[in-house]
Amino acid sequence: MPRQAGFTLVELVMVIVLLGIVATVSVQFVALSTVGALDVSSRQQRALQSVVISEQITREVREAFPLSVRANGQCLEWLPVIAATSYDALTTGPDFDEVSIVPFGRTVPAGARLIVYGYGSAQSDLYGSENPGPVSPPIEAVAANAEAVTLSQSHRFRERSPQKRLYAVEGPVSICQINQWLYRFSDYARSESQPTANGLNGDSNRTREVMSANLVASSLSLKVVPPSLRRAAVVNFAFELVSDDGNETTNVSQEVQIRNVP
């Protein structure tokens, strides 16, 4: 009877052991590759998120009335400029409720306010309602080709602009960090003292928009260099984004120069 070729039990066991080692190594390699890909994707996502947040803040701050930008450690606040022109004559008697202007060239909504210069006033005056003062009461809607602006009530402007510049601004806007959240607040009451983050968050009348939900606690840093007669204001802001597992962070720092100097 011819002898039959085959594998011994020892050879089979060795093959099984080798296949197990190869499978283990392969699984670990695939797992590490997957983790690496997820880490890279997470970093790219945070990098993109940081660019989007920084660009949004930068664009908005650059449209701020430069003298109005202020920070209190929790929030950055400013008055957005929606239109600008030159005036021919400020309010005069007997009613002191109309300003003669060069047309804005765009429609200005009702409720906006006018600002004239402001370098001789305290910053808090821009958020108050002093009469006389640099900021007018709310105005009526202004057509793009209108040559006059009507105020909701009489007002005298305390200062004059050397270049007769006139700005229309909306209500205040704030960016604040609360825990890991970064919020944008608008549609809230003006105040000579800058509101806190918790105060804005607890105001039921304001509009709150989420800008980020993954900031490191208390990582938002704000610094405002006020404008002078020779240069614009400069805003420095920095924050830190954290990964979903909390193991990695991305630091973001940005400097913004506000170009629309009065």
KAJO-V348088 format. One record per residue. RES is the residue in one small letter. PHI is phi in whole degrees, -180 to 180 (999 if undefined). D_CENTER is the distance of its C-alpha to the mean C-alpha in Angstrom with 1 decimal. Layout:
# KAJO-V348088
res=[RES	RES]
phi=[PHI	PHI]
d_center=[D_CENTER	D_CENTER]
This chain:
# KAJO-V348088
res=[m	p	r	q	a	g	f	t	l	v	e	l	v	m	v	i	v	l	l	g	i	v	a	t	v	s	v	q	f	v	a	l	s	t	v	g	a	l	d	v	s	s	r	q	q	r	a	l	q	s	v	v	i	s	e	q	i	t	r	e	v	r	e	a	f	p	l	s	v	r	a	n	g	q	c	l	e	w	l	p	v	i	a	a	t	s	y	d	a	l	t	t	g	p	d	f	d	e	v	s	i	v	p	f	g	r	t	v	p	a	g	a	r	l	i	v	y	g	y	g	s	a	q	s	d	l	y	g	s	e	n	p	g	p	v	s	p	p	i	e	a	v	a	a	n	a	e	a	v	t	l	s	q	s	h	r	f	r	e	r	s	p	q	k	r	l	y	a	v	e	g	p	v	s	i	c	q	i	n	q	w	l	y	r	f	s	d	y	a	r	s	e	s	q	p	t	a	n	g	l	n	g	d	s	n	r	t	r	e	v	m	s	a	n	l	v	a	s	s	l	s	l	k	v	v	p	p	s	l	r	r	a	a	v	v	n	f	a	f	e	l	v	s	d	d	g	n	e	t	t	n	v	s	q	e	v	q	i	r	n	v	p]
phi=[999	-67	-78	-96	-85	-173	-103	-83	-61	-63	-64	-63	-62	-63	-63	-62	-62	-63	-63	-64	-64	-62	-64	-63	-63	-63	-63	-63	-63	-64	-64	-65	-64	-66	-61	-61	-65	-66	-64	-63	-63	-65	-65	-64	-65	-67	-63	-65	-63	-63	-65	-63	-64	-61	-66	-64	-63	-60	-63	-70	-66	-67	-97	-83	-68	-58	-75	-91	-73	-147	-138	-125	92	-106	-137	-111	-128	-159	-108	-72	-84	-108	-165	-147	-161	-117	-105	-91	-154	-81	-58	-132	-69	-88	-94	52	-129	-140	-120	-85	-134	-78	-50	-64	86	-154	-74	-111	-71	-64	98	-68	-126	-102	-126	-115	55	113	-68	-91	-112	-71	-59	-63	-65	-70	-105	-98	-137	-70	-138	-74	-168	-77	-116	-82	-67	-56	-107	-80	-58	-119	-72	-61	-103	-68	-108	-153	-119	-102	-88	-72	-156	-65	-158	-117	-83	-75	-127	-124	-91	-56	-104	55	-84	-134	-120	-104	-124	-91	-67	-64	-129	-131	-119	-137	-106	-131	58	-93	-98	-113	-116	-115	-109	-151	59	-126	-69	-72	-150	-64	-97	-66	-70	-85	-63	-67	-65	-68	-67	-90	-85	-75	-89	-85	-103	-120	-122	-84	-102	-161	-125	-138	-87	-68	-54	58	-90	-71	-118	-131	-146	-121	-98	-62	-75	-126	-70	-113	-148	-84	-73	-126	-116	-109	-135	-146	-154	-133	-98	-118	-71	-62	-87	76	-93	-132	-132	-126	-90	-129	-140	-144	-120	-124	-102	-85	-89	-84	-73	-61]
d_center=[90.6	87.9	85.2	81.6	78.5	75.4	72.8	73.6	71.6	70.4	69.1	67.3	65.7	64.6	63.0	61.2	59.9	58.7	57.0	55.2	54.1	52.9	51.1	49.4	48.2	47.0	45.0	43.5	42.6	41.0	39.1	37.8	36.9	35.0	33.2	32.4	31.1	28.9	27.5	26.8	25.1	22.9	22.0	21.2	19.1	17.0	16.9	15.8	13.1	11.8	11.9	10.1	7.1	7.4	8.2	5.5	3.1	6.8	8.0	6.2	7.0	10.3	11.2	11.0	14.5	14.9	17.0	14.7	12.0	12.9	12.4	14.9	14.6	12.9	10.0	8.1	9.2	10.1	12.3	11.5	14.6	16.2	19.6	21.6	25.4	28.3	30.5	34.3	34.9	33.0	34.3	38.0	40.6	42.0	39.0	36.1	33.9	33.6	32.0	33.6	31.2	31.1	29.8	26.0	26.8	24.5	24.6	22.7	22.5	24.3	22.5	20.5	21.5	22.9	22.2	24.9	24.3	23.7	24.7	27.5	25.6	23.8	20.1	20.8	22.9	19.9	19.0	22.7	25.5	28.1	30.9	31.5	27.9	25.3	23.5	25.6	26.0	24.6	26.2	28.0	26.9	27.6	29.1	28.2	31.6	32.0	33.3	32.6	30.0	31.3	29.8	30.3	32.3	33.8	31.8	32.7	30.3	31.1	30.2	30.8	28.8	31.0	29.9	29.7	26.0	24.6	21.0	20.0	16.8	15.4	14.9	12.3	8.7	7.5	5.4	8.7	10.9	14.2	16.7	15.6	12.9	9.1	8.4	6.5	9.5	11.2	14.9	16.0	18.6	18.2	19.5	20.8	19.8	16.2	16.0	15.8	13.9	17.3	18.0	15.1	15.8	19.4	19.1	20.6	19.8	16.0	14.0	12.2	10.4	10.5	8.0	10.7	14.2	15.6	14.2	17.0	17.6	16.4	15.0	11.7	12.8	11.5	13.7	13.9	16.9	18.0	19.3	23.0	25.5	25.6	22.1	18.5	15.9	14.4	11.3	11.9	9.8	11.5	11.9	14.8	15.3	18.8	21.3	22.8	25.9	24.2	26.2	23.7	20.3	18.1	16.6	13.5	13.2	11.6	12.6	11.3	14.0	13.5	16.5	17.4	19.6	21.7]
